[in-house]
């Protein structure tokens, strides 16, 4: 994504916290979900309460976004109404917790310290005086999209191609007349 549109200012944040609410415009959702098979049908909403606990930033709120995706059975648009909780604990990028999150577990002088993979930690970090919510909101939306969206629970799926009309005797190719006669004789023999 490009420049974040949903920024929280945390430089003068305290334990009392602040509230942030913003519309998720269709253009923003389209850019955020580029490459996914989901489409925004209208503007959504993000509403959060954020506060500081020491140097950590605590964010709790909701993300609501109406979407459509191709039905897994018939490919018609399937409505998806995302309404999910957003709950985050962010640590400053310069803290010891953040360095543990980036690949070290345990204090630097601990002989039991183990190297870990950067993806092993559940800690998210913020850097500077702002927290960009954009990636967190995108992730919250995508986690709520079902893997097999359905337009309706009773969706029958893609139907068989319509049957071609049965030709009348006048429409039959003369080369097929012997087969038609054989078919009629077999039907007559079954009845007898």
C-alpha positions in Angstrom: 0.0 0.0 0.0 1.0 3.6 -0.4 0.7 6.4 2.1 -1.3 5.4 5.1 -4.7 7.0 5.4 -5.7 5.9 8.9 -3.1 7.3 11.3 -3.3 7.5 15.1 -1.2 10.2 16.8 0.4 8.6 19.9 3.1 11.2 20.8 1.0 12.8 23.6 -1.2 9.8 24.3 -1.9 8.8 27.9 -3.7 6.0 29.8 -7.1 7.9 29.4 -6.8 7.3 25.6 -8.5 8.7 22.6 -11.2 7.6 20.1 -10.7 7.4 16.4 -13.5 6.8 13.9 -13.2 7.0 10.1 -15.0 5.8 7.0 -13.3 3.1 4.9 -13.9 4.6 1.5 -14.5 2.3 -1.4 -11.4 3.5 -3.2 -9.3 2.8 -0.1 -10.7 -0.7 0.2 -10.2 -1.4 -3.5 -6.5 -0.4 -3.2 -6.1 -2.3 0.1 -7.6 -5.5 -1.3 -6.0 -5.3 -4.7 -5.2 -8.8 -6.0 -8.0 -10.4 -3.9 -11.3 -11.7 -5.3 -13.4 -9.4 -3.0 -14.9 -6.0 -3.8 -16.3 -3.3 -1.6 -19.9 -2.6 -2.2 -20.1 0.5 0.0 -18.1 2.5 2.4 -17.2 0.8 5.7 -16.3 2.0 9.1 -13.4 1.7 11.5 -13.9 2.8 15.1 -11.2 2.3 17.8 -10.2 3.4 21.2 -6.5 3.6 21.8 -4.4 4.3 24.8 -0.9 3.9 26.3 0.1 1.4 28.9 3.7 2.4 29.6 5.3 2.7 26.2 2.9 0.2 24.6 -0.1 1.3 22.6 -3.4 -0.7 23.2 -6.0 -0.5 20.4 -9.5 -2.0 20.6 -12.4 -1.4 18.3 -14.5 -2.7 15.4 -14.1 -2.8 11.6 -17.3 -3.0 9.5 -17.1 -3.4 5.7 -19.7 -4.7 3.2 -18.1 -6.7 0.4 -18.9 -9.1 -2.4 -16.9 -12.1 -3.7 -17.7 -14.7 -6.4 -19.8 -17.5 -5.1 -17.8 -20.7 -4.8 -20.6 -22.7 -6.5 -22.1 -20.5 -9.2 -19.7 -17.5 -9.4 -22.6 -15.0 -8.8 -21.7 -12.1 -6.4 -21.9 -13.4 -2.8 -22.5 -10.7 -0.2 -20.1 -10.6 2.8 -20.7 -8.3 5.7 -17.5 -8.0 7.7 -18.1 -6.9 11.3 -15.1 -7.8 13.4 -13.2 -6.8 16.5 -9.8 -5.2 16.1 -7.5 -5.7 19.1 -3.9 -4.8 19.1 -0.9 -4.4 21.4 1.9 -2.4 19.8 5.3 -2.0 21.3 7.8 0.7 20.4 10.2 -0.4 17.7 13.2 0.7 19.9 12.1 -1.4 22.9 13.7 -4.7 24.1 10.3 -6.4 23.5 10.6 -5.4 19.8 14.1 -6.7 19.5 12.9 -10.0 20.9 10.1 -9.9 18.3 12.7 -9.4 15.5 14.6 -12.6 16.3 16.0 -12.9 19.8 14.4 -14.6 22.7 15.7 -13.8 26.2 18.0 -11.0 27.4 21.3 -10.6 25.4 23.4 -12.0 28.3 21.2 -15.0 29.0 23.1 -18.3 28.2 19.7 -19.9 27.5 18.9 -17.3 24.8 17.7 -18.9 21.5 17.6 -17.5 18.1 14.1 -17.4 16.7 12.5 -16.7 13.3 11.2 -13.1 12.9 7.7 -14.5 12.2 7.5 -16.4 15.5 6.4 -13.5 17.6 2.9 -12.1 18.0 4.2 -8.6 18.8 3.4 -5.8 16.5 5.5 -2.6 16.6 5.1 1.1 16.0 7.7 3.6 15.2 7.6 7.3 15.9 4.7 9.4 16.9 2.1 7.7 14.7 0.5 4.3 14.3 -0.8 3.4 10.8 -3.9 1.3 11.1 -4.2 0.6 7.3 -2.4 -2.8 7.3 -4.2 -3.9 10.5 -7.6 -3.0 9.1 -6.8 -4.8 5.8 -5.8 -7.9 7.7 -8.9 -7.8 9.9 -11.1 -7.6 6.7 -9.3 -10.4 4.9 -9.5 -12.7 8.0 -13.3 -12.4 7.9 -13.7 -13.4 4.3 -14.9 -17.0 4.1 -12.7 -19.3 2.1 -15.8 -20.5 0.1 -18.3 -17.7 0.0 -21.8 -18.6 -1.1 -24.5 -16.4 -2.6 -27.1 -18.4 -0.7 -26.9 -21.5 1.5 -29.0 -23.4 -1.0 -27.1 -22.3 -4.0 -27.3 -25.2 -6.5 -24.1 -24.3 -8.2 -23.5 -23.9 -11.9 -26.4 -25.6 -13.7 -26.1 -28.0 -16.5 -26.2 -26.5 -19.9 -29.8 -26.2 -21.2 -30.9 -29.3 -23.2 -31.2 -28.8 -26.9 -34.8 -29.1 -28.1 -35.6 -32.5 -29.4 -35.9 -32.3 -33.2 -39.1 -33.3 -34.9 -39.1 -35.8 -37.8 -38.9 -33.0 -40.3 -35.8 -31.6 -38.6 -33.8 -34.9 -38.5 -30.9 -35.3 -40.8 -31.9 -38.0 -43.3 -28.7 -39.9 -42.5 -30.0 -40.5 -39.0 -33.3 -42.0 -40.1 -32.2 -45.6 -39.7 -31.1 -44.9 -36.1 -34.5 -43.4 -35.4 -36.2 -46.4 -36.8 -34.1 -48.7 -34.7 -34.8 -46.7 -31.6 -38.5 -46.9 -32.2 -38.4 -50.6 -32.8 -36.4 -51.2 -29.5 -38.9 -49.2 -27.6 -41.8 -51.2 -29.1 -40.0 -54.5 -28.2 -39.5 -53.5 -24.6 -43.2 -52.8 -24.2 -44.1 -56.3 -25.6 
